[in-house]
Amino acid sequence: MYPRLAHFGSITLPTYGVVAAIGLIVSVLFAEWCAVRAGVSPKKVYALCLATALGTVVLSRVVLVLQSPQSFRAYPLLVLSLPSVTRFGLLLAALMALGCALVQRLPLLRTLDALAPAALLFATFLHLGSFFAGTDLGSRTTLSLGNIVPGDEGHHPVALYAAVFTAFAAACCTLVLQKQHRNGLAFGTALSLAAAGRFFADEFRPTYLMPQLAVPGFLRIDQIVLVLLTAAGMMFFLQWRQSGA
């Protein structure tokens, strides 16, 4: 809808980037609030969030340069200014965050409980950024929802679906965090709901195909991974029920 939020001479503010920046600030502050409920140091969680955010951006740029060295040599500023976050960059940042948590001697499960609702809130902002920018459109539909995005009528607004689901998941995780009596429940809730939400959203993305990894007549490999992640998150509740029995 609005890929560019504002223009200031030659400077353009992209809608997605602005919404993502606002979401990052709100999510980091929310992570501090969650840290108090989880029983971990808010200052350490705040530092961990900032280090992870910065590491994701920097490491994603490094991955882009390594993947396209010729493009970087030809257009260095363009490559470094790309707003994309690579999967490998995100994975490396997650490993870096784990290392930082261990160095700071943060209790792992309680730290994950504090970060889980904030991470889902940040994901909600990212999906909203995609929706307002008019991206992440799905397959064609005759439903009235297909007319929400001007100029791209007749397509499922997948970004809006994902935003609503992740907002619901963040609310559920927050409630679990406030009422939980065992470490890991909020994280397990986040893992299950995030994986289930991705599975749901992908069904409306016509271009999200992995034919080389497909299992004929069954699920794609990526879908199997999402099902396993959903089951892994539910294991936290199974252990909780067994311990409470």
NORHUTA-V579571 format. One line per field, one symbol per residue. ss: DSSP state (h for helix, s for strand, l for the rest). psi: psi as a letter, one per 20 degrees, with the letter a starting at -180 (. if undefined). burial: 1 if it has 16 or more other ideal C-beta (glycine too) atoms within 10 Angstrom, else 0. Layout:
BEGIN
ss=???
psi=???
burial=???
END
This chain:
BEGIN
ss=lllsssssllsssshhhhhhhhhhhhhhhhhhhhhhhhlllhhhhhhhhhhhhhhhhhhhhhhhhhhlhhhhhhlhhhhhllllllhhhhhhhhhhhhhhhhhllllhhhhhhhhhhhhhhhhhhhhhhhhhhllllllslllhhhhlllllllsllhhhhhhhhhhhhhhhhhhhhhhlllllhhhhhhhhhhhhhhhhhhllllllllhhhlllllllhhhhhhhhhhhhhhhhhhhhhhhhl
psi=gmhpgqpncippopgghghggghggghghhhgghhghikrohghhghggghggghggghhggggghhmhghhhgmghgghipiqoqghggghhghghggghhhilppgghghhhhghhghgghggghhghghikalqbrqqjqhhijgopilqjqpmhhgghggghgggggghggghhiqjppiggghgggghgghgggghhijohinqmhijqopjcqrghhgghghhghghhhhhghghhhi.
burial=00000000000001110111001100110111111011011101100110111011001110110000000100000010000011001101100110011001010011111111111111111111111111111100000001001000001111111111111011011101100101111111111111111110110100000000000000010110010011001001100100000
END
